Amino acid sequence: MADFDPSRPIPPIDQPARLASLEAAVRARTDLVPEVGIVLGSGLGGLVDGLVDEVAIPFGDLPGWPAATAPGHVGRLLLGRLDGVPVAMLQGRFHLYEGNDPGLVIQPVLLLGRLGARTIVLTNAAGGVDPTFGPGTLMIISDHLNLTGRTPLLGPNADDIGPRFTDLTDVWSARLRERLRAAFAAESVDHREGVYAALLGPTYETPAEVRMLRTMGADAVGMSTALEAIAARWAGLEVCGVSLVSNLGAGYSGQPLSHEEVLEAGLVAGPRLARVLRRFVAELGAER
Protein backbone atom coordinates (compact mmCIF):
# COMPACT_ATOMS: atom_id res chain seq x y z
CA MET A 1 0.00 0.00 0.00
CA ALA A 2 2.00 2.95 -1.29
CA ASP A 3 0.28 5.64 0.79
CA PHE A 4 0.27 3.63 4.02
CA ASP A 5 1.51 5.63 7.01
CA PRO A 6 2.48 3.35 9.95
CA SER A 7 2.38 6.31 12.35
CA ARG A 8 -1.25 7.14 11.57
CA PRO A 9 -3.41 6.54 14.68
CA ILE A 10 -5.45 3.32 14.65
CA PRO A 11 -8.14 3.55 17.36
CA PRO A 12 -9.70 0.34 18.65
CA ILE A 13 -12.90 0.93 16.67
CA ASP A 14 -10.90 0.63 13.42
CA GLN A 15 -9.37 -2.73 14.32
CA PRO A 16 -12.24 -5.07 13.31
CA ALA A 17 -12.20 -3.98 9.66
CA ARG A 18 -8.41 -4.12 9.49
CA LEU A 19 -8.32 -7.54 11.12
CA ALA A 20 -10.96 -8.86 8.71
CA SER A 21 -8.76 -7.78 5.78
CA LEU A 22 -5.69 -9.39 7.35
CA GLU A 23 -7.57 -12.61 8.10
CA ALA A 24 -8.79 -12.84 4.51
CA ALA A 25 -5.24 -12.45 3.22
CA VAL A 26 -4.02 -15.25 5.49
CA ARG A 27 -6.93 -17.54 4.66
CA ALA A 28 -6.09 -17.16 0.96
CA ARG A 29 -2.91 -19.13 1.76
CA THR A 30 -3.88 -21.55 4.53
CA ASP A 31 -6.90 -22.79 6.45
CA LEU A 32 -4.89 -23.91 9.50
CA VAL A 33 -6.51 -22.78 12.77
CA PRO A 34 -3.80 -22.24 15.41
CA GLU A 35 -4.33 -23.16 19.04
CA VAL A 36 -1.30 -21.20 20.25
CA GLY A 37 0.18 -17.93 19.00
CA ILE A 38 3.85 -17.19 19.67
CA VAL A 39 5.75 -13.92 19.20
CA LEU A 40 9.49 -14.44 18.73
CA GLY A 41 11.69 -11.55 19.87
CA SER A 42 15.19 -10.46 18.86
CA GLY A 43 17.46 -13.43 18.21
CA LEU A 44 14.80 -15.95 19.21
CA GLY A 45 13.59 -17.12 15.82
CA GLY A 46 15.08 -20.62 16.08
CA LEU A 47 11.81 -22.15 17.29
CA VAL A 48 10.57 -22.10 13.70
CA ASP A 49 12.96 -24.95 12.86
CA GLY A 50 10.49 -27.36 14.46
CA LEU A 51 7.52 -26.32 12.30
CA VAL A 52 6.06 -28.75 9.77
CA ASP A 53 3.55 -28.02 7.01
CA GLU A 54 4.78 -24.44 7.27
CA VAL A 55 3.21 -21.52 5.44
CA ALA A 56 5.31 -18.34 5.64
CA ILE A 57 3.89 -14.89 4.88
CA PRO A 58 6.22 -11.85 4.96
CA PHE A 59 4.79 -8.95 6.95
CA GLY A 60 5.01 -6.72 3.90
CA ASP A 61 2.65 -9.05 1.99
CA LEU A 62 -0.19 -8.44 4.46
CA PRO A 63 -2.51 -5.44 4.00
CA GLY A 64 -1.50 -2.46 6.07
CA TRP A 65 1.68 -4.02 7.45
CA PRO A 66 5.15 -2.64 6.74
CA ALA A 67 8.19 -4.90 6.57
CA ALA A 68 9.94 -5.40 9.92
CA THR A 69 13.02 -3.23 10.35
CA ALA A 70 14.53 -4.23 13.71
CA PRO A 71 17.78 -6.26 13.43
CA GLY A 72 17.12 -9.91 14.30
CA HIS A 73 13.47 -9.68 13.24
CA VAL A 74 12.86 -11.53 9.99
CA GLY A 75 9.32 -10.18 9.79
CA ARG A 76 7.14 -13.17 8.85
CA LEU A 77 3.90 -14.74 9.98
CA LEU A 78 4.28 -18.52 10.07
CA LEU A 79 1.52 -21.10 10.39
CA GLY A 80 2.16 -24.80 10.81
CA ARG A 81 2.34 -27.62 13.33
CA LEU A 82 4.77 -27.83 16.21
CA ASP A 83 4.95 -31.39 17.54
CA GLY A 84 1.46 -31.95 16.17
CA VAL A 85 -0.05 -28.79 17.67
CA PRO A 86 -1.32 -26.15 15.20
CA VAL A 87 0.44 -22.87 15.91
CA ALA A 88 0.97 -19.43 14.46
CA MET A 89 4.29 -17.65 15.01
CA LEU A 90 5.34 -14.08 14.48
CA GLN A 91 9.01 -14.09 13.55
CA GLY A 92 9.51 -10.52 14.65
CA ARG A 93 7.21 -7.69 15.72
CA PHE A 94 6.48 -4.01 15.24
CA HIS A 95 7.91 -1.51 17.75
CA LEU A 96 6.95 1.98 18.82
CA TYR A 97 10.50 3.20 18.26
CA GLU A 98 10.18 2.40 14.55
CA GLY A 99 7.56 5.14 14.37
CA ASN A 100 4.60 2.75 14.45
CA ASP A 101 1.31 3.69 16.07
CA PRO A 102 0.32 1.53 19.08
CA GLY A 103 -2.68 0.32 17.09
CA LEU A 104 -0.32 -1.15 14.50
CA VAL A 105 2.04 -2.58 17.13
CA ILE A 106 -0.77 -4.74 18.53
CA GLN A 107 -2.34 -5.88 15.26
CA PRO A 108 -0.15 -9.00 14.92
CA VAL A 109 -1.24 -10.30 18.32
CA LEU A 110 -4.87 -9.46 17.63
CA LEU A 111 -4.56 -11.31 14.31
CA LEU A 112 -3.29 -14.41 16.11
CA GLY A 113 -6.50 -14.38 18.14
CA ARG A 114 -8.62 -13.70 15.07
CA LEU A 115 -7.09 -16.77 13.38
CA GLY A 116 -8.09 -18.95 16.34
CA ALA A 117 -5.32 -18.89 18.94
CA ARG A 118 -6.61 -18.52 22.49
CA THR A 119 -3.17 -18.78 24.12
CA ILE A 120 -0.51 -16.17 23.39
CA VAL A 121 3.19 -16.59 24.24
CA LEU A 122 5.26 -13.39 24.12
CA THR A 123 9.05 -13.53 24.08
CA ASN A 124 11.62 -10.78 24.01
CA ALA A 125 15.23 -9.90 24.63
CA ALA A 126 15.72 -7.66 27.66
CA GLY A 127 18.29 -6.00 29.84
CA GLY A 128 18.81 -7.24 33.37
CA VAL A 129 17.60 -4.71 35.95
CA ASP A 130 18.02 -7.21 38.79
CA PRO A 131 21.85 -7.32 38.99
CA THR A 132 21.71 -11.08 39.60
CA PHE A 133 20.07 -11.62 36.19
CA GLY A 134 23.17 -12.09 34.06
CA PRO A 135 23.33 -12.56 30.29
CA GLY A 136 21.50 -15.72 29.24
CA THR A 137 19.00 -15.67 32.12
CA LEU A 138 15.52 -16.80 31.06
CA MET A 139 12.79 -14.99 33.01
CA ILE A 140 9.13 -15.97 33.12
CA ILE A 141 7.21 -12.68 33.08
CA SER A 142 5.02 -12.41 36.17
CA ASP A 143 3.84 -8.84 35.56
CA HIS A 144 4.80 -5.71 33.64
CA LEU A 145 5.27 -1.96 33.92
CA ASN A 146 4.08 -0.08 30.85
CA LEU A 147 6.36 2.96 30.89
CA THR A 148 6.07 3.75 27.18
CA GLY A 149 3.54 6.50 27.81
CA ARG A 150 1.35 4.92 25.13
CA THR A 151 -1.73 2.70 25.11
CA PRO A 152 -3.23 0.75 22.19
CA LEU A 153 -6.76 1.27 23.55
CA LEU A 154 -6.95 5.06 23.13
CA GLY A 155 -10.00 6.23 21.24
CA PRO A 156 -13.48 4.82 20.54
CA ASN A 157 -13.71 1.19 21.62
CA ALA A 158 -14.47 -1.89 19.52
CA ASP A 159 -16.95 -3.60 21.84
CA ASP A 160 -17.03 -6.74 19.69
CA ILE A 161 -13.33 -7.30 20.47
CA GLY A 162 -13.14 -6.33 24.13
CA PRO A 163 -14.46 -4.10 26.92
CA ARG A 164 -13.91 -0.36 27.17
CA PHE A 165 -12.14 -0.80 30.54
CA THR A 166 -9.88 -3.86 30.55
CA ASP A 167 -8.86 -5.44 33.85
CA LEU A 168 -5.13 -6.27 33.92
CA THR A 169 -5.00 -7.90 37.36
CA ASP A 170 -4.24 -11.28 35.78
CA VAL A 171 -2.77 -10.16 32.47
CA TRP A 172 0.04 -12.74 32.91
CA SER A 173 -1.87 -15.98 33.42
CA ALA A 174 -1.03 -17.86 36.62
CA ARG A 175 -2.17 -21.09 34.94
CA LEU A 176 0.19 -20.66 32.02
CA ARG A 177 3.07 -19.56 34.25
CA GLU A 178 2.72 -22.81 36.16
CA ARG A 179 2.89 -24.76 32.90
CA LEU A 180 5.97 -22.80 31.86
CA ARG A 181 7.64 -23.69 35.17
CA ALA A 182 6.85 -27.34 34.53
CA ALA A 183 8.33 -27.14 31.02
CA PHE A 184 11.52 -25.53 32.32
CA ALA A 185 11.84 -28.26 34.94
CA ALA A 186 11.17 -31.06 32.46
CA GLU A 187 13.89 -29.71 30.15
CA SER A 188 16.31 -29.09 33.08
CA VAL A 189 16.65 -25.44 32.08
CA ASP A 190 17.16 -22.86 34.82
CA HIS A 191 14.85 -19.88 34.96
CA ARG A 192 13.86 -16.90 37.06
CA GLU A 193 10.60 -15.00 37.36
CA GLY A 194 10.08 -11.28 37.46
CA VAL A 195 8.57 -8.02 36.29
CA TYR A 196 9.23 -6.69 32.78
CA ALA A 197 9.41 -2.93 32.27
CA ALA A 198 8.60 -1.62 28.79
CA LEU A 199 10.15 1.67 27.69
CA LEU A 200 9.81 3.50 24.40
CA GLY A 201 13.38 3.09 23.08
CA PRO A 202 15.36 3.00 20.86
CA THR A 203 18.00 4.26 23.29
CA TYR A 204 19.12 1.96 26.03
CA GLU A 205 18.56 3.13 29.60
CA THR A 206 20.95 5.32 31.54
CA PRO A 207 22.46 3.92 34.76
CA ALA A 208 20.18 6.26 36.72
CA GLU A 209 17.14 4.95 34.87
CA VAL A 210 18.14 1.37 35.62
CA ARG A 211 18.39 2.24 39.32
CA MET A 212 14.97 3.91 39.10
CA LEU A 213 13.45 0.84 37.43
CA ARG A 214 14.88 -1.41 40.13
CA THR A 215 13.31 0.81 42.80
CA MET A 216 9.98 0.56 40.95
CA GLY A 217 10.11 -3.23 41.11
CA ALA A 218 11.35 -4.14 37.63
CA ASP A 219 13.63 -7.11 37.05
CA ALA A 220 14.17 -6.72 33.30
CA VAL A 221 13.65 -3.93 30.78
CA GLY A 222 12.94 -3.82 27.05
CA MET A 223 11.17 -1.98 24.25
CA SER A 224 8.18 -4.22 23.45
CA THR A 225 5.66 -6.74 24.81
CA ALA A 226 3.58 -4.65 27.25
CA LEU A 227 1.23 -3.20 24.62
CA GLU A 228 0.82 -6.67 23.08
CA ALA A 229 -0.11 -8.13 26.47
CA ILE A 230 -2.64 -5.35 27.07
CA ALA A 231 -4.24 -5.93 23.67
CA ALA A 232 -4.35 -9.70 24.11
CA ARG A 233 -6.17 -9.39 27.43
CA TRP A 234 -8.53 -6.82 25.91
CA ALA A 235 -9.39 -9.44 23.29
CA GLY A 236 -9.93 -12.15 25.93
CA LEU A 237 -6.78 -14.14 25.17
CA GLU A 238 -4.68 -15.92 27.79
CA VAL A 239 -1.12 -14.59 27.96
CA CYS A 240 2.26 -15.75 29.19
CA GLY A 241 5.78 -14.73 28.32
CA VAL A 242 9.53 -15.21 28.72
CA SER A 243 12.31 -12.64 28.56
CA LEU A 244 15.82 -13.60 27.52
CA VAL A 245 18.14 -11.35 29.50
CA SER A 246 20.81 -10.53 26.95
CA ASN A 247 22.90 -8.10 28.98
CA LEU A 248 23.21 -6.48 32.39
CA GLY A 249 21.51 -3.12 32.70
CA ALA A 250 23.50 0.05 32.10
CA GLY A 251 25.95 0.82 34.88
CA TYR A 252 26.31 -2.72 36.21
CA SER A 253 29.12 -3.98 33.99
CA GLY A 254 30.87 -0.72 33.14
CA GLN A 255 30.60 -1.62 29.44
CA PRO A 256 28.54 0.08 26.70
CA LEU A 257 25.41 -1.70 25.49
CA SER A 258 24.82 -2.80 21.89
CA HIS A 259 22.26 -4.72 19.86
CA GLU A 260 24.99 -7.13 18.75
CA GLU A 261 25.19 -8.59 22.25
CA VAL A 262 21.42 -9.02 22.19
CA LEU A 263 21.68 -11.16 19.07
CA GLU A 264 24.69 -13.06 20.44
CA ALA A 265 22.79 -13.91 23.63
CA GLY A 266 19.93 -15.18 21.47
CA LEU A 267 22.27 -17.55 19.67
CA VAL A 268 23.43 -19.00 22.99
CA ALA A 269 20.24 -19.10 25.04
CA GLY A 270 17.69 -19.24 22.21
CA PRO A 271 18.00 -23.02 21.74
CA ARG A 272 17.30 -23.57 25.46
CA LEU A 273 14.19 -21.43 25.26
CA ALA A 274 13.10 -23.22 22.08
CA ARG A 275 13.25 -26.58 23.91
CA VAL A 276 11.16 -25.21 26.75
CA LEU A 277 8.53 -23.70 24.46
CA ARG A 278 8.24 -26.89 22.40
CA ARG A 279 7.60 -28.81 25.61
CA PHE A 280 5.13 -26.15 26.77
CA VAL A 281 3.18 -26.24 23.49
CA ALA A 282 3.15 -30.03 23.38
CA GLU A 283 1.76 -30.21 26.93
CA LEU A 284 -0.95 -27.69 26.07
CA GLY A 285 -1.81 -29.77 23.02
CA ALA A 286 -2.05 -32.89 25.17
CA GLU A 287 -4.76 -31.17 27.24
CA ARG A 288 -7.10 -31.04 24.23
N, C-alpha and C positions, 0 to 999 in steps of 0.2 A: 504494500500500500504506500505509494510514493509520498502522499501528503500526511502520513501518520506521524503524530507528535507524541512520543512516549511520556512527555511531561504534562500533557493535557489532563486535567482532573477527571477521574472516573468515579463518580459517586456510586454508592451501593445500588441505587435504583437502576443504573445503567448496566449492571453486571448480568442480569438474566439474558438480555439480548446478545451480549457479547459472548457469554458462555454457550448459548445455543449455537452460535456461528462456529465457535471453536469445536464443540462436540460434533457438529456435522462434518467438519473437516477431518476429524479423527476417524469418525465412523465410515468415511469414504475409503479408509485404508484397512481398518480392522474392526471386528465386532467383539473383540475380547473385552470382558467386563472384569476389571480388577477388583480384588478384595482388599488389597493393601496398596497405598500410594507412598512412595519414598522419594524424598528430596536429597540429592547427593551434593554436598558442599565441596569447597575447594580441595582438590587432591584426593577426593574420596569416590571417584567414579569407577573403581575396580569391581564393585559389586555387579556391574552389568555383565561381567564375564560368565556369570552363572545363568544368564537368561537363555531360554530356548524358545523357539517359535517367535523370535523377536521381530517387531516392527518398529523402526526408528524414524522419527519425524523431526527434522531440524526446527528449532523455534521459529526461524525466519519464514518457514513454509506455512505457519499457522496464522490466521487472519488477526491482524492487530498486534502481533508479537514481533519485536525486533530480534535480531540475532544477539546471543549472549556476548558480552565483551570482557567479562572478568577473566584474568588468567586462571587456568585450571578448570574452567567451566566450558565444556564442549558445547552445551546449548542444544540438547535434544530431549524430546519426549519419547520414552521407550515403553512399549507394551509387550508382555510375554509371560512366560511361566518360570518361576523360581522354585526349584524343587517341587514342581507340580502345582504350586499356588499361583493363580493369575495375579499379576502385579502391574502397576504402572510406575515408572521411575522418571524423575526429572534429573537429567545429567547436567546440572547447573541450575541457576536461578537468576531472577532479576533483582537488582539492588537499588536502593534509594540513591546511593552516591553516583550511580550512572546517569542520574537525571530522570529516573522513572518516577511516575506518580505512584503513591501507595496502592491505588486501585489496580494498577498494572502489576505491581510487585506480588499481589496476592492472587492474581488470576490463575497462575499455574496450579496452586493448591486447590482453589475452588474447582478448577477443571477436573482434578483427580477425583473429587467428590462427585461431580456431575457424571463422570464416566462409571461410577459405581463403588469406588473405594470408600469404606466407612472408617478405616484406620489409616492415620497419616503418621509417617515417621520422618522427622526433620533432622538432618545432620548438618554440621558446620565445622569449620576450623575456627579456633578461638585462641585468644591470649589468656594465659594463666594469671588471674587476679589473686587467688590463693597462692602464696609463694611456695606451697608444697606441691602444687600441680605443675610438675615439670613437663618438658616437651615429650609428647607421646602419650600423655594421660588421656584416658577415655572417660568422659563425665556424662552420666545420665542426667538430663536436665530435670530438676525437680520444680523449678519455677523460673520466672523471668522478670527483668526490669526493662520496660520499654522506655528508653531514654533518647529515642530518635526525635521526639517532639512531633511525631506524625502518627496518624491513625488511618487505617483503610476504611473506616466506617463513617467518615465525615460526609454529611450531606443526606438527602432524602433516602430513607431505608428501602430495601427490597424485602418486604415482609414474607415473600414466598421462599426466600433463602434462609433468613434468620431474624431474630427479634431486634427491635430498635435498641434495647439495652441488654447487652450480652454479659452474662455472669462469667467471670474468669477465675472463680474460686478454685475450680478443678481443671484448669486449662491443660495441665500436664497430668494425664490420667494415672491415678494410683494403680489401677489394674494393669495397665500396660507397663508401667515402671517395674512392677513385680515380675512380669514376664521377661523384661529385659535383664533384670538381675539374674533370673534363672538361666537365661541364655549365656550371659557372661560366665556364670559358674560352670555350666555344662561344657563350655569351650575352654575353661581354665584361663580366662583372660581377666586380668585385674581391671578394676574400674573404681571411679569415685562418683559421688553425686553432688549436685550443687546448683546454684542459681546462675543463669546466663543473663548478662547485661547486653542489651543491643544499643549501639550508638550509630550515629549517622554515617561516619566515615567520610572520605576514604583515608584520612590521616589516622595513624595509630595514636593511642592515647599518650598524654604526657605522664611522667612519673607522678605528678600531683593528682592527675585524674585517676590513675590506678589506685592511689591511696584513698581517694574519695570513694571509688567504687567498692573497695574492700570495706570501708566504713559503712556503706549502704547495704552490705550483705551479699555482694556479688562474689562469685568464685571464678568466673570466666567472662570474657568480653569479646564481642564480635560486631559485625555490621549487617546482620540478617536475622531471620528466624522468628523474631517476636511478632512482626506483623502477620506472618504466615500462620502462626499459632492462633492469634486473635481471630483471623478470618476463618480458620478451620473450626474453631469453637462456635463462631457465629453461625456457621453452616451446619452445626450439629455433628461434626466429625470428632472422633476420638483421637487424641494427639499424644505422641511421645517423641523423645528426641535424645540425641547423643552429640556432644561436642568433642572434637579431637583438639586437645590443647597442643598447639604447634610451637608455642614459644612462651617463655616467661613474660609477664607484663613489663612495660617500660620501667626502668629504674632498678629492677631486681638483678639483672645480669651485668649491667654496665655496658652492654653491647647495643648497637642500633638494631631496629627491627626491619624486616624485609619480607616481601611476599614469597621470595624464593625459599625461605625457611619454612613457610607454610606448606608449600608444595612438597618440599623434602620430607617434612613430618608425615604428610599424607602417604608418601611412598613407603615409609617404614611402618606406620601404625594402621594405615588403611586396610591391609590384608587382615589384620586382627579384627577390626570392626566389621569387615565383610563377613567373616566367619560367624560372628555373633549375630549379625542381622539375618543371615541365612537360617540360622538355628531359630531365631525369633519368628521369622515368617513361617517356617515349616511348622512350628508348634502352634501358631495361630491357625494355620490351615488344617491341622489335625483336630482342632476344636469344632470344625464344621459339622 
